[in-house]
Amino acid sequence: MQNLSNISVIRDLLTRYGFTFSKALGQNFLINPSVCPRMAELGGAAPGTGMIEIGAGIGVLTAELAKRADKVVCVEIDSRLLPILDETLGEFDNIRIVNDDVLKVDLHRLIEEEFAGMEVAVCANLPYYITSPILMHLLEEKLPIRSITVMVQKEAAARLTAEPGTREVGAISIALRYYCTPSVLFQVSRGSFMPAPDVDSTVIRLDLLPEPAVKVRDEALFFQTVKAAFSQRRKTLPNCVSGFFRLPKGEVTALLEAAGIPATARAEQLSMEQFGALCEALYDHGL
Ligand code: SAM
């Protein structure tokens, strides 16, 4: 097995295959040898488990997952990497590379066909240009998976894992917490990548909840409510919600009161339960 964290090995591979990094595809490959084993372990790669990876690069994380799990399926969009992966991962018989855009793959079908009888988890060093769309896609699909362990940009990690009621919280933090419990695992410096990006990174894990965090009658309205509440960062809820849903401010104030939320509150002060209560009040109002 080649040492895929070794810069000379990587340079040799890239030269032999004439590969050049695509910035547009978020191609920063890991060269810090301690990161991938740690991600694989904390991501739950173990006997009896099937792992989904997004973006193989030259296969440095894929190999660590394959050493520990029963099977790994990796969705990689860039067909130029396929011959490289044939070489670097050639010795494994439990890896399948799917050459596609992860946002277009039928993941339910993939899990059914590839991971029968296994616990399934996602583990990936995500392409940063589509971090939130990928995470929301994985969660909205309600896949039968246990957890999602991903490396993301440090600033994105702060937003994704922010607790309700704190200054860092945003619409994406609340949307995520509807489906899972997020936690920060460890930090990774920009020097751990080739080429080095302009930002540092953080590995986070999202542990899927058996049931959504709050019970609402209309899930789509819950996400609209969250979007509305955060639509104007410095304004109070009556302004945000009335502007977003085109409702008179007085009506929104009454709805907030019915939901037990002070009219002076801002979105970052609300708990998950209060977002749920506001959604239900809007539902009862005919939205
Ligand atoms: N796992 C490798 C590593 O850690 O070195 C590569 C990580 S690199 C940050 C992101 C990878 O995602 C690249 O290989 C890129 O080609 C791939 N990628 C980008 N957009 C994608 C998409 N929409 N679907 C699947 N893979 C994608």
Residues whose N, C-alpha, C, O or C-beta is under 5 A from the ligand:
A	BS01	SAM	L25 G26 Q27 N28 F29 L30 I54 G55 A56 G57 V60 L61 V75 E76 I77 D78 D100 D101 V102 N125 L126 P127
